[in-house]
Amino acid sequence: MRRASSSRGGDEAEYDYLFKVVLIGDSGVGKSNLLSRFTRNEFHLESKSTIGVEFATRTIQVDGKTIKAQIWDTAGQERYRAITSAYYRGAVGALLIYDMTKQASYTHVEKWLKELRDHADVNIVIMLVGNKSDLLHLRSVSTQEAETFAEKEGLSFVETSALNASNVEVAFQTILTEIYNIVSKKALSLEEEAISMPKEGKPIPLVDSQEGTKKGGCCF
């Protein structure tokens, strides 16, 4: 397992929430370049297939809170499937990526989605991502087709280009904000419940407590 560190987004030693997000999809759809574009603002034209799993981090600001995103890049090759399935555990978000110039990678989205739902938390936030939008002349998957599928499955959807950075920030910012909104609402609900409890009642730990977020991150 390789770890790619990142210093984008400020001092990563201090944060309010830690969210684990996984990137899944066929090999060659651009998962690694989406990861490097978001966390390091880099793109590697000759990037090789990921072996096993690697991850990088970046902090962003949402509603005045510092969110640390720990983004895992899972290998797309079938022979690594048994290894990467374990890395879905603990993930609160997932980008399900296909190459909009390769119909097969889009066809396999249903298989990836089933695997994700089999292994991940039932409340995981999922975004469908059609990558390589810079290659419009080679498009084989229409925007409408993907949007229809995403709506049917309850997924958000965006088309991106890791090459020219189109919508990369939008994709990650959107999914991290959606996760934050869900987690913060849960924290508020727990806080209200704790306030309404009798004094002799057992206190309920808040999701956004420093102890909880620093050690284990936030889960649903």
DACORQUI-V509672 format. One record per helix or strand of 3 or more residues. SS is the DSSP state (H for helix, E for strand). FROM is the first residue (numbers start at 1). TO is the last residue. If there is no record, write none. Layout:
BEGIN
SS&FROM&TO ; SS&FROM&TO
END
This chain:
BEGIN
E&17&24 ; H&31&40 ; E&53&62 ; E&65&74 ; H&78&88 ; E&93&99 ; H&103&107 ; H&109&119 ; E&125&131 ; H&136&138 ; H&143&153 ; E&156&159 ; H&168&196 ; H&210&216
END
